[in-house]
């Protein structure tokens, strides 16, 4: 079994997604900053999952959305 660090796995995922977007003409870029957080229980995971699910529909209202 090959063990890889989390950073290596994340870099691979980001590279594949970026390549797929580029090859398909999809305008795409990664967010420059992010917030790491350890999910400690099921309630917290459910709250975060709900936030992620609804976040897409709120993007046009987000002050950090620089789309014109």
Backbone as CSV, one residue per row, in Angstrom:
resi,resn,N_x,N_y,N_z,CA_x,CA_y,CA_z,C_x,C_y,C_z
1,UNK,0.848,-1.186,0.000,0.000,0.000,0.000,0.889,1.244,0.000
2,UNK,0.528,2.227,-0.803,1.276,3.474,-0.875,0.587,4.509,0.005
3,UNK,1.358,5.108,0.894,0.812,6.135,1.772,1.212,7.505,1.244
4,UNK,0.245,8.382,1.120,0.497,9.740,0.654,-0.001,10.711,1.703
5,UNK,0.623,11.857,1.753,0.174,12.879,2.694,-1.129,13.490,2.177
6,UNK,-1.862,14.104,3.066,-3.104,14.770,2.676,-2.814,15.857,1.645
7,UNK,-1.715,16.583,1.822,-1.353,17.627,0.874,-1.148,17.084,-0.528
8,UNK,-0.520,15.903,-0.637,-0.295,15.278,-1.935,-1.617,14.889,-2.587
9,UNK,-2.516,14.353,-1.807,-3.828,13.952,-2.323,-4.602,15.186,-2.802
10,UNK,-4.615,16.233,-2.004,-5.340,17.461,-2.366,-4.752,18.077,-3.635
11,UNK,-3.424,18.139,-3.722,-2.790,18.674,-4.938,-3.229,17.882,-6.169
12,UNK,-3.286,16.555,-6.045,-3.711,15.727,-7.171,-5.146,15.997,-7.581
13,UNK,-6.034,16.116,-6.605,-7.443,16.401,-6.890,-7.572,17.758,-7.572
14,UNK,-6.895,18.771,-7.022,-6.978,20.119,-7.602,-6.418,20.147,-9.019
15,UNK,-5.329,19.420,-9.248,-4.737,19.384,-10.589,-5.692,18.739,-11.587
16,UNK,-6.328,17.645,-11.195,-7.263,16.965,-12.104,-8.472,17.825,-12.420
17,UNK,-9.008,18.478,-11.407,-10.178,19.339,-11.625,-9.800,20.526,-12.511
18,UNK,-8.649,21.141,-12.242,-8.202,22.274,-13.054,-8.004,21.858,-14.503
19,UNK,-7.394,20.696,-14.704,-7.150,20.210,-16.065,-8.467,19.938,-16.786
20,UNK,-9.417,19.291,-16.118,-10.713,18.989,-16.726,-11.418,20.284,-17.129
21,UNK,-11.389,21.289,-16.249,-12.036,22.565,-16.554,-11.367,23.225,-17.755
22,UNK,-10.047,23.238,-17.759,-9.311,23.860,-18.860,-9.593,23.160,-20.192
23,UNK,-9.562,21.831,-20.195,-9.791,21.072,-21.428,-11.215,21.242,-21.965
24,UNK,-12.150,21.561,-21.076,-13.545,21.711,-21.480,-13.979,23.169,-21.598
25,UNK,-13.015,24.091,-21.547,-13.332,25.507,-21.721,-14.173,26.092,-20.604
26,UNK,-14.065,25.530,-19.412,-14.844,26.007,-18.268,-13.995,27.014,-17.495
27,UNK,-14.446,28.265,-17.370,-13.682,29.232,-16.584,-13.680,28.800,-15.120
28,UNK,-12.492,28.661,-14.570,-12.394,28.098,-13.227,-11.119,28.564,-12.557
29,UNK,-11.177,28.822,-11.273,-10.006,29.142,-10.478,-10.246,28.754,-9.038
30,UNK,-9.184,28.405,-8.364,-9.291,28.012,-6.959,-9.304,29.240,-6.070
31,UNK,-10.044,29.164,-4.995,-10.068,30.232,-4.007,-8.677,30.333,-3.381
32,UNK,-8.157,31.550,-3.258,-6.793,31.747,-2.771,-6.635,31.375,-1.296
33,UNK,-7.601,31.631,-0.503,-7.517,31.349,0.932,-8.641,30.403,1.328
34,UNK,-8.406,29.651,2.390,-9.429,28.735,2.882,-9.288,28.590,4.383
35,UNK,-10.257,27.975,4.996,-10.308,27.829,6.436,-10.339,26.343,6.771
36,UNK,-9.296,25.859,7.443,-9.256,24.467,7.887,-9.994,24.333,9.204
37,UNK,-10.724,23.245,9.336,-11.457,23.014,10.577,-11.662,21.512,10.758
38,UNK,-11.394,21.012,11.942,-11.621,19.599,12.238,-13.078,19.423,12.630
39,UNK,-13.778,18.541,11.931,-15.183,18.244,12.236,-15.189,17.236,13.383
40,UNK,-15.808,17.607,14.493,-15.692,16.821,15.717,-16.880,15.924,16.023
41,UNK,-18.024,16.146,15.371,-19.172,15.285,15.661,-20.174,15.349,14.503
42,UNK,-21.184,14.504,14.566,-22.172,14.389,13.497,-22.973,15.673,13.310
43,UNK,-23.352,16.339,14.409,-24.117,17.585,14.295,-23.326,18.657,13.555
44,UNK,-22.046,18.751,13.871,-21.200,19.727,13.202,-21.045,19.380,11.721
45,UNK,-20.900,18.092,11.419,-20.789,17.684,10.029,-22.071,18.015,9.258
46,UNK,-23.219,17.780,9.863,-24.495,18.093,9.211,-24.630,19.592,8.959
47,UNK,-24.219,20.424,9.915,-24.288,21.875,9.761,-23.394,22.338,8.611
48,UNK,-22.202,21.804,8.543,-21.269,22.183,7.481,-21.767,21.691,6.127
49,UNK,-22.294,20.470,6.070,-22.830,19.934,4.815,-23.995,20.793,4.316
50,UNK,-24.854,21.243,5.217,-25.974,22.110,4.843,-25.452,23.436,4.301
51,UNK,-24.436,23.998,4.947,-23.835,25.242,4.469,-23.282,25.066,3.052
52,UNK,-22.548,23.994,2.830,-21.964,23.752,1.508,-23.066,23.581,0.462
53,UNK,-24.095,22.821,0.780,-25.193,22.568,-0.153,-25.867,23.873,-0.581
54,UNK,-26.097,24.763,0.390,-26.810,26.010,0.095,-25.887,27.130,-0.385
55,UNK,-24.598,26.972,-0.227,-23.645,28.025,-0.563,-23.697,28.396,-2.041
56,UNK,-23.866,27.434,-2.910,-23.892,27.698,-4.353,-25.014,28.667,-4.706
57,UNK,-26.179,28.486,-4.116,-27.316,29.352,-4.451,-27.140,30.767,-3.907
58,UNK,-26.229,30.965,-2.964,-26.000,32.276,-2.362,-24.811,33.012,-2.971
59,UNK,-24.083,32.395,-3.903,-22.841,32.950,-4.412,-23.026,34.325,-5.055
60,UNK,-24.117,34.541,-5.773,-24.346,35.844,-6.412,-24.502,36.964,-5.385
61,UNK,-24.885,36.624,-4.169,-25.079,37.617,-3.112,-23.831,37.817,-2.258
62,UNK,-22.830,36.965,-2.417,-21.630,36.988,-1.566,-20.743,38.183,-1.895
63,UNK,-20.347,38.935,-0.857,-19.512,40.125,-1.075,-18.124,39.779,-1.628
64,UNK,-17.693,38.529,-1.476,-16.396,38.120,-1.997,-16.469,37.646,-3.449
65,UNK,-17.661,37.557,-3.991,-17.821,37.170,-5.398,-17.443,38.363,-6.265
66,UNK,-16.377,38.206,-6.990,-15.874,39.318,-7.792,-16.410,39.290,-9.233
67,UNK,-17.381,38.427,-9.496,-17.962,38.358,-10.844,-18.633,39.691,-11.158
68,UNK,-18.516,40.073,-12.407,-19.106,41.351,-12.823,-20.292,41.134,-13.711
